[in-house]
Amino acid sequence: MQKQNAILTAAIKPSKNDAMETQVYHQLNMSEKCNVEVPSKILLVDDEKEFVQTLSERLRMRDMGTAVVYDGNSALAQIQRDEPEVMIIDLKMPGIDGMELLKQVKQTCPRIQVIVMTGHGSEQDKKKCMDLGAFSYMQKPVDINLLSESLKKAYKKIKAVE
């Protein structure tokens, strides 16, 4: 584990059964966290590796802690290890798709707020996701400022329940 400018970084090696590559956590050091109105544990789930890594970096620049996985099965395993506050999930992924992942997450961990972000969605998909309990639904490419605002609102909802 290395400390880099208030960000703790730890590489986690997947088991032989995981279909993904190495997971990397980027979580803020809470004693040095500047902005207490943003989530510190966001799980990003998308099979577009370059996109999700860039998104992770941009969120960390806004004092948000992130972890990245590339498929639904890895997301479910990650939730068991360390439950996030908020998830950002893609709809179209190999294996468990985003719709099924959303359904399972809301059944097992209803406290987690889920933002669905997709480049291939429809109004019907949006309605179904919202009916399944998604916090919000966004189309790619997403404006980082709009996403940041949605994350802040999701975090505020979590804190209101605690």
Residue frames as qw, qx, qy, qz and C-alpha x, y, z in Angstrom:
[[0.000, 0.892, 0.453, 0.000, 0.00, 0.00, 0.00],
 [0.451, 0.095, 0.023, 0.887, 1.41, 3.40, -0.96],
 [0.016, -0.816, -0.396, 0.420, 0.37, 6.88, 0.11],
 [0.379, 0.210, 0.370, 0.822, 0.31, 9.42, -2.71],
 [0.101, -0.162, -0.056, -0.980, -1.01, 12.92, -1.96],
 [0.482, -0.003, 0.461, -0.745, -3.82, 11.83, 0.36],
 [0.842, 0.188, -0.237, -0.448, -4.73, 8.91, -1.86],
 [0.553, -0.355, 0.752, -0.049, -4.10, 5.38, -0.66],
 [0.681, 0.434, -0.437, -0.397, -3.34, 2.99, -3.49],
 [0.520, -0.297, 0.795, -0.098, -3.32, -0.79, -3.15],
 [0.507, 0.265, -0.662, -0.484, -3.21, -3.40, -5.88],
 [0.709, -0.094, 0.586, -0.381, -5.42, -6.42, -5.29],
 [0.144, 0.270, -0.860, -0.409, -4.65, -9.52, -7.30],
 [0.785, -0.004, -0.064, -0.616, -7.73, -11.43, -8.45],
 [0.701, -0.186, 0.683, -0.087, -8.17, -15.12, -7.82],
 [0.189, -0.151, 0.828, 0.506, -7.55, -17.58, -10.66],
 [0.237, 0.520, 0.820, 0.028, -11.33, -17.77, -11.21],
 [0.132, 0.780, 0.179, -0.586, -11.72, -14.04, -11.85],
 [0.651, 0.546, 0.403, 0.341, -12.03, -13.07, -15.50],
 [0.087, 0.993, -0.001, 0.073, -10.67, -9.60, -14.87],
 [0.586, 0.440, -0.373, 0.569, -7.17, -8.24, -14.64],
 [0.402, -0.150, -0.551, 0.716, -5.74, -6.59, -11.53],
 [0.209, -0.870, -0.409, -0.180, -8.14, -4.48, -9.49],
 [0.396, 0.150, -0.290, 0.858, -6.74, -1.26, -8.13],
 [0.270, -0.805, -0.511, 0.133, -8.30, 0.64, -5.29],
 [0.245, 0.335, -0.093, 0.905, -7.95, 4.36, -5.00],
 [0.411, -0.742, -0.527, -0.042, -9.47, 5.50, -1.75],
 [0.033, 0.784, -0.164, 0.598, -9.04, 8.81, -0.06],
 [0.416, -0.062, -0.665, 0.617, -7.32, 8.99, 3.28],
 [0.269, -0.767, -0.543, -0.211, -10.29, 10.09, 5.37],
 [0.477, -0.644, -0.220, 0.556, -8.15, 12.08, 7.82],
 [0.238, -0.310, 0.272, 0.879, -7.04, 14.29, 4.94],
 [0.203, 0.542, 0.730, 0.363, -10.30, 14.30, 2.99],
 [0.060, -0.032, -0.017, 0.998, -11.23, 17.86, 2.07],
 [0.473, -0.080, -0.259, -0.839, -14.78, 17.48, 0.84],
 [0.216, 0.025, 0.905, -0.367, -17.12, 15.56, 3.14],
 [0.597, 0.395, 0.244, -0.654, -20.07, 15.98, 0.77],
 [0.632, 0.452, -0.516, -0.360, -18.82, 13.46, -1.78],
 [0.979, -0.169, 0.040, -0.106, -18.65, 9.66, -1.59],
 [0.177, -0.719, 0.667, 0.081, -15.33, 8.08, -0.69],
 [0.414, -0.102, 0.900, 0.095, -16.25, 4.60, -1.97],
 [0.652, 0.508, -0.049, -0.561, -17.48, 4.50, -5.56],
 [0.596, -0.077, 0.766, 0.228, -17.37, 1.22, -7.45],
 [0.429, 0.570, -0.311, -0.628, -17.06, 1.71, -11.22],
 [0.642, 0.054, 0.764, 0.046, -18.21, -1.27, -13.31],
 [0.572, 0.723, -0.081, -0.378, -17.58, -1.12, -17.06],
 [0.886, 0.036, 0.360, 0.290, -15.89, -3.44, -19.56],
 [0.486, 0.792, -0.009, 0.369, -14.46, -0.45, -21.48],
 [0.752, -0.355, -0.213, 0.514, -11.17, -0.39, -19.57],
 [0.376, 0.198, 0.034, 0.904, -9.72, 2.84, -20.93],
 [0.262, -0.627, -0.289, -0.674, -12.99, 4.73, -20.36],
 [0.701, -0.640, -0.307, -0.070, -13.46, 3.49, -16.79],
 [0.694, -0.205, -0.173, 0.668, -9.83, 4.16, -15.81],
 [0.175, 0.351, 0.106, 0.914, -10.12, 7.73, -17.13],
 [0.462, -0.657, -0.319, -0.503, -13.40, 8.21, -15.29],
 [0.769, -0.474, -0.323, 0.282, -11.81, 6.91, -12.09],
 [0.521, 0.009, -0.084, 0.850, -8.96, 9.41, -12.39],
 [0.064, -0.481, -0.208, -0.849, -11.34, 12.30, -13.02],
 [0.620, -0.654, -0.343, -0.267, -13.46, 11.41, -9.98],
 [0.743, -0.338, -0.261, 0.515, -10.38, 11.09, -7.77],
 [0.309, 0.259, 0.020, 0.915, -9.39, 14.60, -8.87],
 [0.374, -0.550, -0.179, -0.725, -12.69, 15.68, -7.29],
 [0.213, -0.390, 0.685, -0.577, -11.81, 14.04, -3.92],
 [0.885, -0.048, 0.057, -0.459, -13.89, 10.92, -4.55],
 [0.347, -0.403, 0.846, 0.040, -12.51, 7.45, -3.78],
 [0.784, 0.339, -0.213, -0.475, -12.93, 4.83, -6.49],
 [0.510, -0.221, 0.822, 0.122, -12.44, 1.15, -7.22],
 [0.536, 0.451, -0.390, -0.598, -12.68, -0.30, -10.73],
 [0.552, -0.014, 0.833, 0.036, -13.88, -3.70, -11.95],
 [0.164, 0.296, -0.577, -0.743, -14.63, -4.77, -15.51],
 [0.428, -0.168, -0.775, -0.434, -17.64, -7.11, -15.23],
 [0.629, -0.485, -0.109, -0.598, -20.71, -7.92, -13.16],
 [0.890, -0.230, -0.375, 0.120, -19.30, -11.00, -11.44],
 [0.527, 0.149, -0.349, 0.760, -16.27, -9.05, -10.24],
 [0.222, -0.483, 0.048, -0.846, -18.57, -6.28, -9.01],
 [0.795, -0.448, -0.234, -0.334, -20.58, -8.73, -6.89],
 [0.823, -0.101, -0.361, 0.428, -17.37, -10.16, -5.43],
 [0.279, 0.334, -0.224, 0.872, -16.07, -6.66, -4.68],
 [0.477, -0.552, -0.086, -0.678, -19.30, -5.72, -2.88],
 [0.880, -0.365, -0.304, 0.002, -18.81, -8.74, -0.61],
 [0.690, 0.038, -0.283, 0.665, -15.24, -7.65, 0.21],
 [0.205, -0.287, -0.215, 0.911, -15.88, -3.93, 0.69],
 [0.202, 0.723, 0.660, 0.034, -19.34, -2.47, 0.15],
 [0.243, 0.209, 0.157, 0.934, -19.32, 0.81, -1.80],
 [0.172, 0.446, 0.417, -0.773, -21.55, 3.78, -1.09],
 [0.563, 0.636, 0.012, -0.527, -22.31, 4.34, -4.76],
 [0.615, 0.005, 0.685, 0.389, -21.89, 2.27, -7.92],
 [0.414, 0.621, -0.229, -0.625, -21.64, 3.47, -11.50],
 [0.604, 0.004, 0.787, 0.130, -22.49, 0.63, -13.85],
 [0.252, 0.293, -0.574, -0.722, -22.63, 0.12, -17.60],
 [0.811, 0.139, 0.234, -0.517, -25.58, -1.78, -19.07],
 [0.885, 0.411, -0.201, -0.088, -23.81, -3.74, -21.82],
 [0.178, -0.658, 0.726, -0.088, -21.17, -6.02, -20.32],
 [0.587, 0.156, -0.780, -0.150, -20.18, -9.66, -20.82],
 [0.266, -0.126, -0.869, 0.397, -21.56, -12.18, -18.34],
 [0.090, -0.689, -0.628, 0.350, -23.91, -10.48, -15.91],
 [0.227, 0.559, 0.275, 0.749, -25.15, -7.38, -17.71],
 [0.041, 0.202, -0.307, 0.929, -25.82, -4.07, -15.99],
 [0.601, -0.328, -0.210, -0.698, -29.57, -4.62, -15.68],
 [0.846, -0.242, -0.475, 0.005, -29.11, -7.94, -13.86],
 [0.490, 0.086, -0.465, 0.732, -26.30, -6.48, -11.74],
 [0.224, -0.329, 0.108, -0.911, -28.56, -3.58, -10.70],
 [0.764, -0.327, -0.326, -0.451, -31.33, -6.02, -9.77],
 [0.803, -0.143, -0.503, 0.285, -29.01, -8.19, -7.64],
 [0.298, 0.192, -0.370, 0.859, -27.38, -5.21, -5.92],
 [0.381, -0.350, 0.032, -0.855, -30.71, -3.63, -4.96],
 [0.832, -0.299, -0.387, -0.262, -31.99, -6.98, -3.63],
 [0.808, -0.160, -0.409, 0.393, -28.94, -7.72, -1.50],
 [0.423, -0.262, -0.212, 0.841, -27.63, -4.23, -0.63],
 [0.133, 0.814, 0.516, 0.231, -30.47, -1.72, -1.06],
 [0.322, -0.838, -0.062, 0.437, -28.45, 0.99, 0.69],
 [0.448, -0.186, 0.461, 0.743, -26.00, 1.21, -2.25],
 [0.406, 0.748, 0.124, -0.510, -27.00, 3.95, -4.66],
 [0.620, 0.074, 0.633, 0.458, -26.57, 2.90, -8.30],
 [0.295, 0.716, -0.137, -0.618, -26.02, 5.24, -11.22],
 [0.764, 0.284, 0.537, 0.219, -26.48, 3.57, -14.60],
 [0.098, 0.758, -0.308, -0.566, -24.34, 5.01, -17.37],
 [0.700, 0.177, 0.659, 0.213, -24.59, 3.61, -20.89],
 [0.048, 0.410, -0.437, -0.799, -23.89, 4.42, -24.50],
 [0.185, -0.062, -0.863, -0.466, -26.49, 1.96, -25.79],
 [0.122, 0.321, 0.778, -0.526, -29.60, 2.70, -23.75],
 [0.139, -0.434, -0.599, -0.659, -33.18, 3.50, -24.63],
 [0.408, -0.378, 0.145, -0.818, -36.13, 5.11, -22.86],
 [0.884, -0.224, -0.312, -0.265, -37.40, 1.59, -22.14],
 [0.707, 0.070, -0.510, 0.486, -34.04, 0.70, -20.52],
 [0.029, 0.355, -0.326, 0.876, -34.14, 3.92, -18.50],
 [0.661, -0.367, -0.047, -0.653, -37.63, 3.17, -17.19],
 [0.907, -0.132, -0.401, 0.005, -36.70, -0.41, -16.30],
 [0.529, 0.197, -0.483, 0.669, -33.52, 0.71, -14.47],
 [0.202, -0.365, 0.252, -0.873, -35.39, 3.34, -12.50],
 [0.809, -0.290, -0.188, -0.475, -38.11, 0.80, -11.64],
 [0.859, -0.028, -0.451, 0.241, -35.38, -1.56, -10.37],
 [0.582, -0.757, -0.161, 0.249, -34.11, 1.14, -8.03],
 [0.602, 0.263, 0.031, 0.754, -31.39, 3.01, -9.91],
 [0.217, -0.637, -0.252, 0.696, -30.59, 6.41, -8.43],
 [0.322, 0.747, -0.105, -0.573, -30.10, 7.91, -11.90],
 [0.778, 0.303, 0.486, 0.259, -29.59, 6.98, -15.53],
 [0.021, 0.817, -0.246, -0.522, -27.10, 8.79, -17.78],
 [0.837, 0.530, 0.108, 0.082, -26.06, 8.48, -21.41],
 [0.589, -0.382, 0.340, 0.625, -22.41, 8.28, -22.48],
 [0.491, 0.188, -0.418, 0.741, -20.53, 10.41, -23.14],
 [0.406, -0.777, -0.470, 0.105, -21.33, 11.94, -19.77],
 [0.088, 0.803, -0.169, 0.564, -20.56, 15.46, -18.60],
 [0.545, 0.003, -0.657, 0.520, -18.24, 15.01, -15.59],
 [0.119, -0.172, 0.327, -0.921, -19.87, 17.96, -13.81],
 [0.712, -0.187, -0.198, -0.647, -23.35, 16.42, -14.16],
 [0.793, -0.057, -0.600, 0.085, -22.01, 13.07, -12.96],
 [0.302, 0.134, -0.569, 0.753, -20.32, 14.75, -9.99],
 [0.404, -0.205, 0.150, -0.879, -23.58, 16.44, -9.04],
 [0.826, -0.137, -0.384, -0.389, -25.45, 13.14, -9.31],
 [0.661, 0.036, -0.645, 0.381, -22.83, 11.47, -7.08],
 [0.018, 0.183, -0.447, 0.875, -23.16, 14.24, -4.49],
 [0.629, -0.187, -0.051, -0.753, -26.96, 13.85, -4.49],
 [0.832, -0.063, -0.544, -0.093, -26.66, 10.07, -4.13],
 [0.461, 0.094, -0.627, 0.622, -24.27, 10.52, -1.20],
 [0.258, -0.217, 0.255, -0.906, -26.62, 13.04, 0.40],
 [0.783, -0.175, -0.300, -0.516, -29.45, 10.48, 0.14],
 [0.734, -0.010, -0.631, 0.251, -27.27, 7.86, 1.88],
 [0.227, 0.132, -0.514, 0.816, -26.36, 10.26, 4.69],
 [0.470, -0.262, 0.001, -0.843, -30.01, 11.27, 5.18],
 [0.844, -0.180, -0.425, -0.271, -30.91, 7.63, 5.91],
 [0.595, 0.114, -0.639, 0.475, -28.05, 7.01, 8.38]]
